[in-house]
Amino acid sequence: MVAIRLRRGGAKKKPFYRIVAVDSRKKRDGAVLEILGYYDPKTEPATIKVDLDKYNKWVERGAQVSEAVKNLVKKAG
């Protein structure tokens, strides 16, 4: 099953997240199927960019979306 969730990057105490489509059995930072956007919580205001075409394509295919990603997509519009 495919999941849409956050993948952490960045340095210690400076997180940066990518919104990715990934096989749900993979680790949090494991191999991804497609990068859908990013989220930078350290900027003021937080930077959120999501490619809604790619996001909707994966949701239509039956991907499960995490709660954190759902909230970010709502904020992004």
N, C-alpha and C positions, 0 to 999 in steps of 0.2 A: 504494500500500500504506500502511496505517496503522501508525504506531509509537507505543509508549508510552514516553516518555522524560522527562527533567528539563528544565525551562525556568528559566533563571537570572533572578533579580531581586535587588533590594536594592542597597545602596550599595557603593562601592569598599571592599574588605576586609571587607564584612559581607554575605556571600551568603545568599540565601534562594531556595529552589527550589520550583517547582510541578510536580507530576506531571501530565502532560498527554497526551492522545491527539492526534496530529498527523499530517498527511500526511508521509511519510518524505522527500519531496523539498523540504520547507520548511526554512528556516534554523532554528537552535537556538531563537532567540527569535521566530520567525515566528508567523503566525496559527495558532490551535489549533482543534480540533474540540470538545474538551470538557476541562475541568479535573477531574482525578480526586482530587487531594489536594495536600498540601504537605509540605516537609521543611525544617526549620530546624536546620542543624548547629551554630550558635553557642550554643544554649541548653545547659544542663547538667542532665540528659542531653538528647541531641538530640531534637527534637520531630518525630514522624512521624505524619501523619494521612492515611489512604487510605480513600476510599469504595469498599469491596470489591464492592458491587453493580455500580457503574459499571465498575470495573476488570474484573470477571469478564465483564460484557457485551461489552466490547471484545475481550477474549482469545477469547471464544467466536466472535466475528466474524472472527477471524484476525489480530488486531493482533500485531505483533512487539514483544516487551518487551525493553528494554535491560537489560544486566547490573546496572547501578546500581539500577534500579527493582526488579528481581527481589530483590536483596538487601534493599532497604528494605521491600518488602512482607513478606518473611520476618520481619524484625525487628518490624514492626507487628503481625503475627499474622494 
